[in-house]
Amino acid sequence: MNIRELDLNLLLVFNAIYTERSISKAAKKLGMSQPAVSNALRRLRHFTGDTLFYKAGTGVAPTRAAMTLAIPVSHALDTVERGLSSVRSFDPATSTRTFRIGVNDLIHDTLVPALVGLARREAPNLTLEFILQTGDMAQDSLRNGFLDLILMPGFAIGDDVASAKVWEEPFTIIVSRQHPLAKRNRLTIEDIQSMSFAFTTHLPRLRHYVDDIFRSHGLERAVSCAVADTRSLYPLVAVSDLAACVGRHFADQFNTNDSLVMFDAPFDLPTISAHLVWSLDAEDDEGHRWVRERVVEILASAFRLTRPAA
């Protein structure tokens, strides 16, 4: 018996006959014709190899096999109905759904306590799971349903997902205040060529994106160090002769002791945008919308950046 060969609509027919103990009453309940219900029962009998129901008085009675099937079939249909109901009409006060959110090291400490605190007040039965988002395979985690939400740079977003822009910021080049070039008013092309850069290993596409910008101006970045997360760049640069190309807002945020100096590049660097991303099949999910709207609000507010038009 292979479940993939079964028309699952037949289970609705089975459940109705079992509940009503009558072919005609089951047909009325389902809004089907009596011949259509009889034909569905005939297909079920062929699939299971059991008669399932036999004539009893003016109706039908279940066989032992039908009684064995009745509980799991009813439970499965109830589970699907509850799941569909929760998607159609999400009530944060009562929902028991679970949402998995991909986070990186830059937003984790900002997002997690704020979103959990909000959920405990407004949706106390929700479960929030925060998953460390690494590498360039995050969108696959949306497509296969492992994650509900991720944060991504705008240039890396595919066409088969939905997104909302959360913020954007310009790139800047940071060096230590003790760096030989720190006292310059501005950097030259020759200065960039003499620098050694650090970057992160967890977002290869971001490194390639920045490298391509430098190459378009005839520059090949010399890379001397790669770290595992973005937060590590700032203290590393502060105590070394390395440079890094990062978002200006986060450079300001992590420059707490004024140990970093920020420079504009001697050529135009585009802004880098951050987007909250989700799968297209979650677009109209009310519960999903409730969570993602609050994630956007928290991040945009925390980073004190004006949200641009999507």
C-alpha positions, 0 to 999 in steps of 0.5 A: 500500500503506497500512500502516494497512490491515494487520492486524499479527498477519499479520506473526507468521504471515508470520514463522512460515511463513518460519522453519518453511517449512511451513504446518502447522508454522507453525500448530503454532508459533503455536497456530493451526489450519492453515486459520486460518494459510492464511487469514492467508496468503491475506490477506497475499497480497492485501495485498502482491500477491505469492504470498509462498510456493510449494509446495516438496517437503512444505513451502513456499519463499519468493518473492523478495518474501518474502525481501525482507520477511523481514529487516525483519519479523523485526527489527520483531518482535524490537524489539517483543518486546525492548521489551515484555520490558524493560517487563515485567521491568526490570533496572536493571543492564542496562536501556538505556532512556531516561527524560525528566524535566521539571524546574523551576529550584527542583529542578534543582540538587538532583535532577539530580546526585543522580539521575544519581549514583544511576543511574550506580551502580545503572543505568549503561546508563540515559539520563536526559534532563532537560527544562526544564519551563515553562508550563502545558502540562506535562501534555500532554507526559506525555500525548503521551509527550514526558516521563515525569515532571513536578513539579506543584502539587497544585491543577493536576493533572488527573484523567487522570494519576497522581501521588504527593505529595512534600511540602507547605509553607505559603505565606509573604509575603516582603519585604526586610529594608529594606522599610518594613514589615519591622519589623512584627510582623504584616501587616494587610489595609491593609499587603497593599493597599499592597504591590507584588508580583512573580511568575513568568511560567512558571506562570500557573496558580499566579499565578491560584491565589494571586490567587484566594485574595487576591480571596476576601478582598477584595484585588487584588494590585498587581503591578509585576514578573514574572520568568522563573523562581522563583529570581529572585524571592528576590534581586529581593525582597531588593534592592527594595521588592517583595513575593512570595508563595512557599513557606516552605521555599524562602524559608528555603532562599534566605534565605542571608544573612538578607536576607528577612523572612517574614510570615504573611498576615492571613488563612488561606493554604492549604498548597501541595503538590508532586506527581510526576506521570506518565501513567496508561499508565506506572503499571505500568511497572517501569522507570518505577516504579524511576525515579519512586520514586527521584525522590520519595526524593531530593526528599523527603530533600533538602527535609527535609520529611516526606512526607504521605499521598498 
